[in-house]
Amino acid sequence: MFGRKKKPLKRYDAETEQPVLRKSICTGETTAGFRNLQTGRFFEVMLIRTPRDLDEFMETYGIEEIPKTEY
């Protein structure tokens, strides 16, 4: 009732997308998402506040490792 609403999961296509952690150089905020390999566009999936959040993201999408980028 008062909990967070779950967003529908984005489908991850390993052929056209790459999992990425994007970290802001201004605020230090880290977001996890996918970058389209053809267009370079980033699609944000979730905010990473703790290592547990990162583990949840990786487990949800079956990802082994993620490169980090700074914007």
mmCIF file as Biopython writes it, N, C-alpha, C and O atoms, coordinates in Angstrom:
data_model
#
loop_
_atom_site.group_PDB
_atom_site.id
_atom_site.type_symbol
_atom_site.label_atom_id
_atom_site.label_alt_id
_atom_site.label_comp_id
_atom_site.label_asym_id
_atom_site.label_entity_id
_atom_site.label_seq_id
_atom_site.pdbx_PDB_ins_code
_atom_site.Cartn_x
_atom_site.Cartn_y
_atom_site.Cartn_z
_atom_site.occupancy
_atom_site.B_iso_or_equiv
_atom_site.auth_seq_id
_atom_site.auth_asym_id
_atom_site.pdbx_PDB_model_num
ATOM 1   N N  . MET A ? 1  ? 0.810  -1.175  0.000   1.0 0.0 1  A 1 
ATOM 2   C CA . MET A ? 1  ? 0.000  0.000   0.000   1.0 0.0 1  A 1 
ATOM 3   C C  . MET A ? 1  ? 0.864  1.253   0.000   1.0 0.0 1  A 1 
ATOM 4   O O  . MET A ? 1  ? 0.678  2.122   -0.852  1.0 0.0 1  A 1 
ATOM 5   N N  . PHE A ? 2  ? 1.813  1.371   0.943   1.0 0.0 2  A 1 
ATOM 6   C CA . PHE A ? 2  ? 2.650  2.550   1.009   1.0 0.0 2  A 1 
ATOM 7   C C  . PHE A ? 2  ? 4.061  2.285   0.487   1.0 0.0 2  A 1 
ATOM 8   O O  . PHE A ? 2  ? 4.913  3.174   0.518   1.0 0.0 2  A 1 
ATOM 9   N N  . GLY A ? 3  ? 4.306  1.087   0.017   1.0 0.0 3  A 1 
ATOM 10  C CA . GLY A ? 3  ? 5.632  0.722   -0.479  1.0 0.0 3  A 1 
ATOM 11  C C  . GLY A ? 3  ? 5.917  1.332   -1.843  1.0 0.0 3  A 1 
ATOM 12  O O  . GLY A ? 3  ? 5.048  1.918   -2.489  1.0 0.0 3  A 1 
ATOM 13  N N  . ARG A ? 4  ? 7.163  1.171   -2.249  1.0 0.0 4  A 1 
ATOM 14  C CA . ARG A ? 4  ? 7.558  1.662   -3.568  1.0 0.0 4  A 1 
ATOM 15  C C  . ARG A ? 4  ? 6.906  0.828   -4.645  1.0 0.0 4  A 1 
ATOM 16  O O  . ARG A ? 4  ? 6.819  -0.394  -4.529  1.0 0.0 4  A 1 
ATOM 17  N N  . LYS A ? 5  ? 6.449  1.484   -5.691  1.0 0.0 5  A 1 
ATOM 18  C CA . LYS A ? 5  ? 5.901  0.746   -6.817  1.0 0.0 5  A 1 
ATOM 19  C C  . LYS A ? 5  ? 7.052  0.232   -7.659  1.0 0.0 5  A 1 
ATOM 20  O O  . LYS A ? 5  ? 8.013  0.956   -7.919  1.0 0.0 5  A 1 
ATOM 21  N N  . LYS A ? 6  ? 6.957  -0.995  -8.076  1.0 0.0 6  A 1 
ATOM 22  C CA . LYS A ? 6  ? 7.986  -1.583  -8.916  1.0 0.0 6  A 1 
ATOM 23  C C  . LYS A ? 6  ? 7.756  -1.178  -10.361 1.0 0.0 6  A 1 
ATOM 24  O O  . LYS A ? 6  ? 6.646  -1.283  -10.881 1.0 0.0 6  A 1 
ATOM 25  N N  . LYS A ? 7  ? 8.828  -0.711  -11.007 1.0 0.0 7  A 1 
ATOM 26  C CA . LYS A ? 7  ? 8.746  -0.394  -12.425 1.0 0.0 7  A 1 
ATOM 27  C C  . LYS A ? 7  ? 8.811  -1.704  -13.201 1.0 0.0 7  A 1 
ATOM 28  O O  . LYS A ? 7  ? 9.443  -2.658  -12.746 1.0 0.0 7  A 1 
ATOM 29  N N  . PRO A ? 8  ? 8.179  -1.763  -14.345 1.0 0.0 8  A 1 
ATOM 30  C CA . PRO A ? 8  ? 8.334  -2.958  -15.166 1.0 0.0 8  A 1 
ATOM 31  C C  . PRO A ? 8  ? 9.796  -3.087  -15.591 1.0 0.0 8  A 1 
ATOM 32  O O  . PRO A ? 8  ? 10.446 -2.091  -15.913 1.0 0.0 8  A 1 
ATOM 33  N N  . LEU A ? 9  ? 10.301 -4.301  -15.590 1.0 0.0 9  A 1 
ATOM 34  C CA . LEU A ? 9  ? 11.696 -4.528  -15.943 1.0 0.0 9  A 1 
ATOM 35  C C  . LEU A ? 9  ? 11.950 -4.276  -17.420 1.0 0.0 9  A 1 
ATOM 36  O O  . LEU A ? 9  ? 11.162 -4.677  -18.277 1.0 0.0 9  A 1 
ATOM 37  N N  . LYS A ? 10 ? 13.050 -3.614  -17.701 1.0 0.0 10 A 1 
ATOM 38  C CA . LYS A ? 10 ? 13.463 -3.399  -19.074 1.0 0.0 10 A 1 
ATOM 39  C C  . LYS A ? 10 ? 14.078 -4.698  -19.575 1.0 0.0 10 A 1 
ATOM 40  O O  . LYS A ? 10 ? 14.782 -5.386  -18.836 1.0 0.0 10 A 1 
ATOM 41  N N  . ARG A ? 11 ? 13.817 -5.017  -20.791 1.0 0.0 11 A 1 
ATOM 42  C CA . ARG A ? 11 ? 14.419 -6.216  -21.380 1.0 0.0 11 A 1 
ATOM 43  C C  . ARG A ? 11 ? 15.826 -5.871  -21.827 1.0 0.0 11 A 1 
ATOM 44  O O  . ARG A ? 11 ? 16.047 -4.852  -22.481 1.0 0.0 11 A 1 
ATOM 45  N N  . TYR A ? 12 ? 16.778 -6.726  -21.473 1.0 0.0 12 A 1 
ATOM 46  C CA . TYR A ? 12 ? 18.188 -6.509  -21.773 1.0 0.0 12 A 1 
ATOM 47  C C  . TYR A ? 12 ? 18.581 -7.366  -22.965 1.0 0.0 12 A 1 
ATOM 48  O O  . TYR A ? 12 ? 18.483 -8.591  -22.908 1.0 0.0 12 A 1 
ATOM 49  N N  . ASP A ? 13 ? 19.025 -6.730  -24.043 1.0 0.0 13 A 1 
ATOM 50  C CA . ASP A ? 13 ? 19.478 -7.418  -25.245 1.0 0.0 13 A 1 
ATOM 51  C C  . ASP A ? 13 ? 20.991 -7.281  -25.331 1.0 0.0 13 A 1 
ATOM 52  O O  . ASP A ? 13 ? 21.500 -6.206  -25.648 1.0 0.0 13 A 1 
ATOM 53  N N  . ALA A ? 14 ? 21.711 -8.359  -25.053 1.0 0.0 14 A 1 
ATOM 54  C CA . ALA A ? 14 ? 23.172 -8.327  -25.005 1.0 0.0 14 A 1 
ATOM 55  C C  . ALA A ? 14 ? 23.803 -8.021  -26.357 1.0 0.0 14 A 1 
ATOM 56  O O  . ALA A ? 14 ? 24.956 -7.594  -26.406 1.0 0.0 14 A 1 
ATOM 57  N N  . GLU A ? 15 ? 23.093 -8.224  -27.437 1.0 0.0 15 A 1 
ATOM 58  C CA . GLU A ? 15 ? 23.649 -7.956  -28.767 1.0 0.0 15 A 1 
ATOM 59  C C  . GLU A ? 15 ? 23.659 -6.468  -29.096 1.0 0.0 15 A 1 
ATOM 60  O O  . GLU A ? 15 ? 24.546 -6.003  -29.812 1.0 0.0 15 A 1 
ATOM 61  N N  . THR A ? 16 ? 22.702 -5.727  -28.593 1.0 0.0 16 A 1 
ATOM 62  C CA . THR A ? 16 ? 22.609 -4.308  -28.945 1.0 0.0 16 A 1 
ATOM 63  C C  . THR A ? 16 ? 22.858 -3.363  -27.776 1.0 0.0 16 A 1 
ATOM 64  O O  . THR A ? 16 ? 22.966 -2.154  -27.977 1.0 0.0 16 A 1 
ATOM 65  N N  . GLU A ? 17 ? 22.951 -3.894  -26.552 1.0 0.0 17 A 1 
ATOM 66  C CA . GLU A ? 17 ? 23.126 -3.044  -25.381 1.0 0.0 17 A 1 
ATOM 67  C C  . GLU A ? 17 ? 24.250 -3.545  -24.488 1.0 0.0 17 A 1 
ATOM 68  O O  . GLU A ? 17 ? 24.572 -4.733  -24.468 1.0 0.0 17 A 1 
ATOM 69  N N  . GLN A ? 18 ? 24.840 -2.607  -23.749 1.0 0.0 18 A 1 
ATOM 70  C CA . GLN A ? 18 ? 25.921 -2.918  -22.824 1.0 0.0 18 A 1 
ATOM 71  C C  . GLN A ? 18 ? 25.514 -2.400  -21.441 1.0 0.0 18 A 1 
ATOM 72  O O  . GLN A ? 18 ? 25.090 -1.250  -21.320 1.0 0.0 18 A 1 
ATOM 73  N N  . PRO A ? 19 ? 25.638 -3.232  -20.389 1.0 0.0 19 A 1 
ATOM 74  C CA . PRO A ? 19 ? 25.326 -2.736  -19.048 1.0 0.0 19 A 1 
ATOM 75  C C  . PRO A ? 19 ? 26.407 -1.735  -18.621 1.0 0.0 19 A 1 
ATOM 76  O O  . PRO A ? 19 ? 27.595 -1.958  -18.855 1.0 0.0 19 A 1 
ATOM 77  N N  . VAL A ? 20 ? 25.985 -0.633  -17.994 1.0 0.0 20 A 1 
ATOM 78  C CA . VAL A ? 20 ? 26.910 0.427   -17.625 1.0 0.0 20 A 1 
ATOM 79  C C  . VAL A ? 20 ? 26.522 1.011   -16.274 1.0 0.0 20 A 1 
ATOM 80  O O  . VAL A ? 20 ? 25.339 1.146   -15.962 1.0 0.0 20 A 1 
ATOM 81  N N  . LEU A ? 21 ? 27.536 1.359   -15.467 1.0 0.0 21 A 1 
ATOM 82  C CA . LEU A ? 21 ? 27.324 2.162   -14.276 1.0 0.0 21 A 1 
ATOM 83  C C  . LEU A ? 21 ? 27.738 3.571   -14.637 1.0 0.0 21 A 1 
ATOM 84  O O  . LEU A ? 21 ? 28.858 3.793   -15.098 1.0 0.0 21 A 1 
ATOM 85  N N  . ARG A ? 22 ? 26.861 4.510   -14.436 1.0 0.0 22 A 1 
ATOM 86  C CA . ARG A ? 22 ? 27.169 5.901   -14.756 1.0 0.0 22 A 1 
ATOM 87  C C  . ARG A ? 22 ? 27.264 6.669   -13.450 1.0 0.0 22 A 1 
ATOM 88  O O  . ARG A ? 22 ? 26.333 6.671   -12.645 1.0 0.0 22 A 1 
ATOM 89  N N  . LYS A ? 23 ? 28.416 7.331   -13.250 1.0 0.0 23 A 1 
ATOM 90  C CA . LYS A ? 23 ? 28.651 8.069   -12.019 1.0 0.0 23 A 1 
ATOM 91  C C  . LYS A ? 23 ? 28.824 9.541   -12.343 1.0 0.0 23 A 1 
ATOM 92  O O  . LYS A ? 23 ? 29.636 9.903   -13.194 1.0 0.0 23 A 1 
ATOM 93  N N  . SER A ? 24 ? 28.069 10.380  -11.674 1.0 0.0 24 A 1 
ATOM 94  C CA . SER A ? 24 ? 28.144 11.817  -11.891 1.0 0.0 24 A 1 
ATOM 95  C C  . SER A ? 24 ? 29.416 12.363  -11.254 1.0 0.0 24 A 1 
ATOM 96  O O  . SER A ? 24 ? 29.730 12.031  -10.111 1.0 0.0 24 A 1 
ATOM 97  N N  . ILE A ? 25 ? 30.152 13.202  -11.989 1.0 0.0 25 A 1 
ATOM 98  C CA . ILE A ? 25 ? 31.357 13.797  -11.412 1.0 0.0 25 A 1 
ATOM 99  C C  . ILE A ? 25 ? 30.995 14.962  -10.489 1.0 0.0 25 A 1 
ATOM 100 O O  . ILE A ? 25 ? 31.822 15.380  -9.678  1.0 0.0 25 A 1 
ATOM 101 N N  . CYS A ? 26 ? 29.793 15.484  -10.598 1.0 0.0 26 A 1 
ATOM 102 C CA . CYS A ? 26 ? 29.363 16.596  -9.742  1.0 0.0 26 A 1 
ATOM 103 C C  . CYS A ? 26 ? 28.863 16.116  -8.385  1.0 0.0 26 A 1 
ATOM 104 O O  . CYS A ? 26 ? 29.319 16.594  -7.346  1.0 0.0 26 A 1 
ATOM 105 N N  . THR A ? 27 ? 27.933 15.178  -8.395  1.0 0.0 27 A 1 
ATOM 106 C CA . THR A ? 27 ? 27.284 14.749  -7.157  1.0 0.0 27 A 1 
ATOM 107 C C  . THR A ? 27 ? 27.783 13.405  -6.642  1.0 0.0 27 A 1 
ATOM 108 O O  . THR A ? 27 ? 27.580 13.079  -5.472  1.0 0.0 27 A 1 
ATOM 109 N N  . GLY A ? 28 ? 28.426 12.628  -7.493  1.0 0.0 28 A 1 
ATOM 110 C CA . GLY A ? 28 ? 28.874 11.307  -7.097  1.0 0.0 28 A 1 
ATOM 111 C C  . GLY A ? 28 ? 27.777 10.261  -7.152  1.0 0.0 28 A 1 
ATOM 112 O O  . GLY A ? 28 ? 27.997 9.112   -6.768  1.0 0.0 28 A 1 
ATOM 113 N N  . GLU A ? 29 ? 26.599 10.642  -7.625  1.0 0.0 29 A 1 
ATOM 114 C CA . GLU A ? 29 ? 25.477 9.718   -7.718  1.0 0.0 29 A 1 
ATOM 115 C C  . GLU A ? 29 ? 25.761 8.656   -8.776  1.0 0.0 29 A 1 
ATOM 116 O O  . GLU A ? 29 ? 26.219 8.974   -9.873  1.0 0.0 29 A 1 
ATOM 117 N N  . THR A ? 30 ? 25.492 7.410   -8.447  1.0 0.0 30 A 1 
ATOM 118 C CA . THR A ? 30 ? 25.718 6.303   -9.367  1.0 0.0 30 A 1 
ATOM 119 C C  . THR A ? 30 ? 24.388 5.730   -9.827  1.0 0.0 30 A 1 
ATOM 120 O O  . THR A ? 30 ? 23.506 5.456   -9.014  1.0 0.0 30 A 1 
ATOM 121 N N  . THR A ? 31 ? 24.248 5.550   -11.137 1.0 0.0 31 A 1 
ATOM 122 C CA . THR A ? 31 ? 23.063 4.928   -11.694 1.0 0.0 31 A 1 
ATOM 123 C C  . THR A ? 31 ? 23.477 3.741   -12.560 1.0 0.0 31 A 1 
ATOM 124 O O  . THR A ? 31 ? 24.526 3.759   -13.203 1.0 0.0 31 A 1 
ATOM 125 N N  . ALA A ? 32 ? 22.648 2.729   -12.564 1.0 0.0 32 A 1 
ATOM 126 C CA . ALA A ? 32 ? 22.888 1.550   -13.387 1.0 0.0 32 A 1 
ATOM 127 C C  . ALA A ? 32 ? 21.895 1.548   -14.527 1.0 0.0 32 A 1 
ATOM 128 O O  . ALA A ? 32 ? 20.733 1.919   -14.363 1.0 0.0 32 A 1 
ATOM 129 N N  . GLY A ? 33 ? 22.369 1.124   -15.683 1.0 0.0 33 A 1 
ATOM 130 C CA . GLY A ? 33 ? 21.481 1.066   -16.831 1.0 0.0 33 A 1 
ATOM 131 C C  . GLY A ? 33 ? 22.156 0.421   -18.011 1.0 0.0 33 A 1 
ATOM 132 O O  . GLY A ? 33 ? 23.126 -0.323  -17.861 1.0 0.0 33 A 1 
ATOM 133 N N  . PHE A ? 34 ? 21.637 0.711   -19.189 1.0 0.0 34 A 1 
ATOM 134 C CA . PHE A ? 34 ? 22.150 0.098   -20.405 1.0 0.0 34 A 1 
ATOM 135 C C  . PHE A ? 34 ? 22.429 1.165   -21.454 1.0 0.0 34 A 1 
ATOM 136 O O  . PHE A ? 34 ? 21.653 2.105   -21.624 1.0 0.0 34 A 1 
ATOM 137 N N  . ARG A ? 35 ? 23.550 1.005   -22.157 1.0 0.0 35 A 1 
ATOM 138 C CA . ARG A ? 35 ? 23.902 1.905   -23.242 1.0 0.0 35 A 1 
ATOM 139 C C  . ARG A ? 35 ? 23.721 1.163   -24.559 1.0 0.0 35 A 1 
ATOM 140 O O  . ARG A ? 35 ? 24.221 0.052   -24.736 1.0 0.0 35 A 1 
ATOM 141 N N  . ASN A ? 36 ? 23.000 1.794   -25.474 1.0 0.0 36 A 1 
ATOM 142 C CA . ASN A ? 36 ? 22.804 1.229   -26.798 1.0 0.0 36 A 1 
ATOM 143 C C  . ASN A ? 36 ? 24.125 1.317   -27.554 1.0 0.0 36 A 1 
ATOM 144 O O  . ASN A ? 36 ? 24.702 2.400   -27.655 1.0 0.0 36 A 1 
ATOM 145 N N  . LEU A ? 37 ? 24.607 0.214   -28.080 1.0 0.0 37 A 1 
ATOM 146 C CA . LEU A ? 37 ? 25.906 0.184   -28.758 1.0 0.0 37 A 1 
ATOM 147 C C  . LEU A ? 37 ? 25.892 0.930   -30.090 1.0 0.0 37 A 1 
ATOM 148 O O  . LEU A ? 37 ? 26.938 1.394   -30.544 1.0 0.0 37 A 1 
ATOM 149 N N  . GLN A ? 38 ? 24.743 1.052   -30.713 1.0 0.0 38 A 1 
ATOM 150 C CA . GLN A ? 38 ? 24.658 1.731   -32.001 1.0 0.0 38 A 1 
ATOM 151 C C  . GLN A ? 38 ? 24.529 3.243   -31.850 1.0 0.0 38 A 1 
ATOM 152 O O  . GLN A ? 38 ? 25.189 3.996   -32.565 1.0 0.0 38 A 1 
ATOM 153 N N  . THR A ? 39 ? 23.683 3.688   -30.924 1.0 0.0 39 A 1 
ATOM 154 C CA . THR A ? 39 ? 23.424 5.118   -30.782 1.0 0.0 39 A 1 
ATOM 155 C C  . THR A ? 39 ? 24.193 5.762   -29.637 1.0 0.0 39 A 1 
ATOM 156 O O  . THR A ? 39 ? 24.386 6.978   -29.631 1.0 0.0 39 A 1 
ATOM 157 N N  . GLY A ? 40 ? 24.634 4.966   -28.671 1.0 0.0 40 A 1 
ATOM 158 C CA . GLY A ? 40 ? 25.324 5.498   -27.504 1.0 0.0 40 A 1 
ATOM 159 C C  . GLY A ? 40 ? 24.383 6.040   -26.441 1.0 0.0 40 A 1 
ATOM 160 O O  . GLY A ? 40 ? 24.838 6.558   -25.421 1.0 0.0 40 A 1 
ATOM 161 N N  . ARG A ? 41 ? 23.089 5.931   -26.661 1.0 0.0 41 A 1 
ATOM 162 C CA . ARG A ? 41 ? 22.105 6.452   -25.722 1.0 0.0 41 A 1 
ATOM 163 C C  . ARG A ? 41 ? 22.055 5.592   -24.462 1.0 0.0 41 A 1 
ATOM 164 O O  . ARG A ? 41 ? 22.088 4.364   -24.540 1.0 0.0 41 A 1 
ATOM 165 N N  . PHE A ? 42 ? 21.975 6.245   -23.295 1.0 0.0 42 A 1 
ATOM 166 C CA . PHE A ? 42 ? 21.936 5.565   -22.001 1.0 0.0 42 A 1 
ATOM 167 C C  . PHE A ? 42 ? 20.505 5.492   -21.506 1.0 0.0 42 A 1 
ATOM 168 O O  . PHE A ? 42 ? 19.793 6.496   -21.514 1.0 0.0 42 A 1 
ATOM 169 N N  . PHE A ? 43 ? 20.072 4.303   -21.071 1.0 0.0 43 A 1 
ATOM 170 C CA . PHE A ? 43 ? 18.749 4.099   -20.497 1.0 0.0 43 A 1 
ATOM 171 C C  . PHE A ? 43 ? 18.933 3.748   -19.027 1.0 0.0 43 A 1 
ATOM 172 O O  . PHE A ? 43 ? 19.448 2.677   -18.707 1.0 0.0 43 A 1 
ATOM 173 N N  . GLU A ? 44 ? 18.519 4.636   -18.133 1.0 0.0 44 A 1 
ATOM 174 C CA . GLU A ? 44 ? 18.682 4.442   -16.699 1.0 0.0 44 A 1 
ATOM 175 C C  . GLU A ? 44 ? 17.671 3.432   -16.176 1.0 0.0 44 A 1 
ATOM 176 O O  . GLU A ? 44 ? 16.483 3.507   -16.492 1.0 0.0 44 A 1 
ATOM 177 N N  . VAL A ? 45 ? 18.155 2.483   -15.368 1.0 0.0 45 A 1 
ATOM 178 C CA . VAL A ? 45 ? 17.272 1.470   -14.797 1.0 0.0 45 A 1 
ATOM 179 C C  . VAL A ? 45 ? 17.063 1.705   -13.308 1.0 0.0 45 A 1 
ATOM 180 O O  . VAL A ? 45 ? 15.929 1.665   -12.832 1.0 0.0 45 A 1 
ATOM 181 N N  . MET A ? 46 ? 18.163 1.953   -12.548 1.0 0.0 46 A 1 
ATOM 182 C CA . MET A ? 46 ? 17.998 2.154   -11.114 1.0 0.0 46 A 1 
ATOM 183 C C  . MET A ? 46 ? 19.147 2.942   -10.511 1.0 0.0 46 A 1 
ATOM 184 O O  . MET A ? 46 ? 20.253 2.968   -11.051 1.0 0.0 46 A 1 
ATOM 185 N N  . LEU A ? 47 ? 18.870 3.580   -9.387  1.0 0.0 47 A 1 
ATOM 186 C CA . LEU A ? 47 ? 19.863 4.314   -8.623  1.0 0.0 47 A 1 
ATOM 187 C C  . LEU A ? 47 ? 20.607 3.330   -7.732  1.0 0.0 47 A 1 
ATOM 188 O O  . LEU A ? 47 ? 19.990 2.485   -7.084  1.0 0.0 47 A 1 
ATOM 189 N N  . ILE A ? 48 ? 21.928 3.439   -7.700  1.0 0.0 48 A 1 
ATOM 190 C CA . ILE A ? 48 ? 22.745 2.553   -6.875  1.0 0.0 48 A 1 
ATOM 191 C C  . ILE A ? 48 ? 23.200 3.336   -5.648  1.0 0.0 48 A 1 
ATOM 192 O O  . ILE A ? 48 ? 24.002 4.263   -5.761  1.0 0.0 48 A 1 
ATOM 193 N N  . ARG A ? 49 ? 22.691 2.965   -4.484  1.0 0.0 49 A 1 
ATOM 194 C CA . ARG A ? 49 ? 23.077 3.635   -3.238  1.0 0.0 49 A 1 
ATOM 195 C C  . ARG A ? 49 ? 23.988 2.766   -2.386  1.0 0.0 49 A 1 
ATOM 196 O O  . ARG A ? 49 ? 24.844 3.275   -1.663  1.0 0.0 49 A 1 
ATOM 197 N N  . THR A ? 50 ? 23.803 1.456   -2.473  1.0 0.0 50 A 1 
ATOM 198 C CA . THR A ? 50 ? 24.588 0.529   -1.664  1.0 0.0 50 A 1 
ATOM 199 C C  . THR A ? 50 ? 25.079 -0.617  -2.541  1.0 0.0 50 A 1 
ATOM 200 O O  . THR A ? 50 ? 24.559 -0.828  -3.636  1.0 0.0 50 A 1 
ATOM 201 N N  . PRO A ? 51 ? 26.075 -1.353  -2.066  1.0 0.0 51 A 1 
ATOM 202 C CA . PRO A ? 51 ? 26.515 -2.536  -2.825  1.0 0.0 51 A 1 
ATOM 203 C C  . PRO A ? 51 ? 25.380 -3.546  -3.032  1.0 0.0 51 A 1 
ATOM 204 O O  . PRO A ? 51 ? 25.378 -4.289  -4.013  1.0 0.0 51 A 1 
ATOM 205 N N  . ARG A ? 52 ? 24.438 -3.568  -2.124  1.0 0.0 52 A 1 
ATOM 206 C CA . ARG A ? 52 ? 23.290 -4.480  -2.255  1.0 0.0 52 A 1 
ATOM 207 C C  . ARG A ? 52 ? 22.452 -4.105  -3.484  1.0 0.0 52 A 1 
ATOM 208 O O  . ARG A ? 52 ? 21.959 -4.985  -4.189  1.0 0.0 52 A 1 
ATOM 209 N N  . ASP A ? 53 ? 22.290 -2.799  -3.739  1.0 0.0 53 A 1 
ATOM 210 C CA . ASP A ? 53 ? 21.554 -2.355  -4.927  1.0 0.0 53 A 1 
ATOM 211 C C  . ASP A ? 53 ? 22.240 -2.841  -6.195  1.0 0.0 53 A 1 
ATOM 212 O O  . ASP A ? 53 ? 21.582 -3.297  -7.130  1.0 0.0 53 A 1 
ATOM 213 N N  . LEU A ? 54 ? 23.567 -2.741  -6.223  1.0 0.0 54 A 1 
ATOM 214 C CA . LEU A ? 54 ? 24.324 -3.192  -7.392  1.0 0.0 54 A 1 
ATOM 215 C C  . LEU A ? 54 ? 24.174 -4.700  -7.581  1.0 0.0 54 A 1 
ATOM 216 O O  . LEU A ? 54 ? 23.982 -5.173  -8.701  1.0 0.0 54 A 1 
ATOM 217 N N  . ASP A ? 55 ? 24.261 -5.446  -6.490  1.0 0.0 55 A 1 
ATOM 218 C CA . ASP A ? 55 ? 24.074 -6.899  -6.568  1.0 0.0 55 A 1 
ATOM 219 C C  . ASP A ? 55 ? 22.688 -7.257  -7.096  1.0 0.0 55 A 1 
ATOM 220 O O  . ASP A ? 55 ? 22.543 -8.187  -7.890  1.0 0.0 55 A 1 
ATOM 221 N N  . GLU A ? 56 ? 21.671 -6.521  -6.655  1.0 0.0 56 A 1 
ATOM 222 C CA . GLU A ? 56 ? 20.299 -6.762  -7.108  1.0 0.0 56 A 1 
ATOM 223 C C  . GLU A ? 56 ? 20.168 -6.501  -8.613  1.0 0.0 56 A 1 
ATOM 224 O O  . GLU A ? 56 ? 19.537 -7.277  -9.329  1.0 0.0 56 A 1 
ATOM 225 N N  . PHE A ? 57 ? 20.765 -5.411  -9.084  1.0 0.0 57 A 1 
ATOM 226 C CA . PHE A ? 57 ? 20.739 -5.081  -10.511 1.0 0.0 57 A 1 
ATOM 227 C C  . PHE A ? 57 ? 21.407 -6.184  -11.333 1.0 0.0 57 A 1 
ATOM 228 O O  . PHE A ? 57 ? 20.861 -6.642  -12.336 1.0 0.0 57 A 1 
ATOM 229 N N  . MET A ? 58 ? 22.599 -6.604  -10.891 1.0 0.0 58 A 1 
ATOM 230 C CA . MET A ? 58 ? 23.336 -7.627  -11.630 1.0 0.0 58 A 1 
ATOM 231 C C  . MET A ? 58 ? 22.606 -8.968  -11.619 1.0 0.0 58 A 1 
ATOM 232 O O  . MET A ? 58 ? 22.592 -9.678  -12.624 1.0 0.0 58 A 1 
ATOM 233 N N  . GLU A ? 59 ? 22.011 -9.307  -10.503 1.0 0.0 59 A 1 
ATOM 234 C CA . GLU A ? 59 ? 21.276 -10.577 -10.398 1.0 0.0 59 A 1 
ATOM 235 C C  . GLU A ? 59 ? 20.012 -10.553 -11.256 1.0 0.0 59 A 1 
ATOM 236 O O  . GLU A ? 59 ? 19.676 -11.548 -11.899 1.0 0.0 59 A 1 
ATOM 237 N N  . THR A ? 60 ? 19.316 -9.424  -11.264 1.0 0.0 60 A 1 
ATOM 238 C CA . THR A ? 60 ? 18.076 -9.302  -12.021 1.0 0.0 60 A 1 
ATOM 239 C C  . THR A ? 60 ? 18.309 -9.519  -13.511 1.0 0.0 60 A 1 
ATOM 240 O O  . THR A ? 60 ? 17.510 -10.174 -14.179 1.0 0.0 60 A 1 
ATOM 241 N N  . TYR A ? 61 ? 19.400 -8.970  -14.028 1.0 0.0 61 A 1 
ATOM 242 C CA . TYR A ? 61 ? 19.669 -9.046  -15.464 1.0 0.0 61 A 1 
ATOM 243 C C  . TYR A ? 61 ? 20.720 -10.093 -15.833 1.0 0.0 61 A 1 
ATOM 244 O O  . TYR A ? 61 ? 21.068 -10.215 -17.007 1.0 0.0 61 A 1 
ATOM 245 N N  . GLY A ? 62 ? 21.235 -10.851 -14.864 1.0 0.0 62 A 1 
ATOM 246 C CA . GLY A ? 62 ? 22.200 -11.911 -15.145 1.0 0.0 62 A 1 
ATOM 247 C C  . GLY A ? 62 ? 23.519 -11.382 -15.678 1.0 0.0 62 A 1 
ATOM 248 O O  . GLY A ? 62 ? 24.058 -11.920 -16.645 1.0 0.0 62 A 1 
ATOM 249 N N  . ILE A ? 63 ? 24.046 -10.331 -15.057 1.0 0.0 63 A 1 
ATOM 250 C CA . ILE A ? 63 ? 25.260 -9.673  -15.527 1.0 0.0 63 A 1 
ATOM 251 C C  . ILE A ? 63 ? 26.432 -10.074 -14.628 1.0 0.0 63 A 1 
ATOM 252 O O  . ILE A ? 63 ? 26.299 -10.112 -13.405 1.0 0.0 63 A 1 
ATOM 253 N N  . GLU A ? 64 ? 27.583 -10.372 -15.248 1.0 0.0 64 A 1 
ATOM 254 C CA . GLU A ? 64 ? 28.775 -10.771 -14.503 1.0 0.0 64 A 1 
ATOM 255 C C  . GLU A ? 64 ? 29.596 -9.565  -14.050 1.0 0.0 64 A 1 
ATOM 256 O O  . GLU A ? 64 ? 29.969 -9.478  -12.881 1.0 0.0 64 A 1 
ATOM 257 N N  . GLU A ? 65 ? 29.881 -8.628  -14.972 1.0 0.0 65 A 1 
ATOM 258 C CA . GLU A ? 65 ? 30.661 -7.442  -14.633 1.0 0.0 65 A 1 
ATOM 259 C C  . GLU A ? 65 ? 30.167 -6.244  -15.432 1.0 0.0 65 A 1 
ATOM 260 O O  . GLU A ? 65 ? 29.582 -6.394  -16.505 1.0 0.0 65 A 1 
ATOM 261 N N  . ILE A ? 66 ? 30.415 -5.040  -14.888 1.0 0.0 66 A 1 
ATOM 262 C CA . ILE A ? 66 ? 29.907 -3.813  -15.497 1.0 0.0 66 A 1 
ATOM 263 C C  . ILE A ? 66 ? 31.037 -2.794  -15.579 1.0 0.0 66 A 1 
ATOM 264 O O  . ILE A ? 66 ? 31.699 -2.534  -14.574 1.0 0.0 66 A 1 
ATOM 265 N N  . PRO A ? 67 ? 31.276 -2.204  -16.770 1.0 0.0 67 A 1 
ATOM 266 C CA . PRO A ? 67 ? 32.250 -1.117  -16.864 1.0 0.0 67 A 1 
ATOM 267 C C  . PRO A ? 67 ? 31.668 0.171   -16.273 1.0 0.0 67 A 1 
ATOM 268 O O  . PRO A ? 67 ? 30.454 0.370   -16.303 1.0 0.0 67 A 1 
ATOM 269 N N  . LYS A ? 68 ? 32.527 1.046   -15.737 1.0 0.0 68 A 1 
ATOM 270 C CA . LYS A ? 68 ? 32.068 2.312   -15.180 1.0 0.0 68 A 1 
ATOM 271 C C  . LYS A ? 68 ? 32.408 3.438   -16.133 1.0 0.0 68 A 1 
ATOM 272 O O  . LYS A ? 68 ? 33.464 3.427   -16.766 1.0 0.0 68 A 1 
ATOM 273 N N  . THR A ? 69 ? 31.519 4.408   -16.237 1.0 0.0 69 A 1 
ATOM 274 C CA . THR A ? 69 ? 31.762 5.602   -17.041 1.0 0.0 69 A 1 
ATOM 275 C C  . THR A ? 69 ? 31.422 6.815   -16.200 1.0 0.0 69 A 1 
ATOM 276 O O  . THR A ? 69 ? 30.607 6.727   -15.282 1.0 0.0 69 A 1 
ATOM 277 N N  . GLU A ? 70 ? 32.044 7.958   -16.504 1.0 0.0 70 A 1 
ATOM 278 C CA . GLU A ? 70 ? 31.748 9.190   -15.793 1.0 0.0 70 A 1 
ATOM 279 C C  . GLU A ? 70 ? 31.197 10.209  -16.761 1.0 0.0 70 A 1 
ATOM 280 O O  . GLU A ? 70 ? 31.713 10.375  -17.866 1.0 0.0 70 A 1 
ATOM 281 N N  . TYR A ? 71 ? 30.131 10.901  -16.336 1.0 0.0 71 A 1 
ATOM 282 C CA . TYR A ? 71 ? 29.499 11.931  -17.148 1.0 0.0 71 A 1 
ATOM 283 C C  . TYR A ? 71 ? 29.459 13.214  -16.377 1.0 0.0 71 A 1 
ATOM 284 O O  . TYR A ? 71 ? 28.963 14.222  -16.881 1.0 0.0 71 A 1 
#
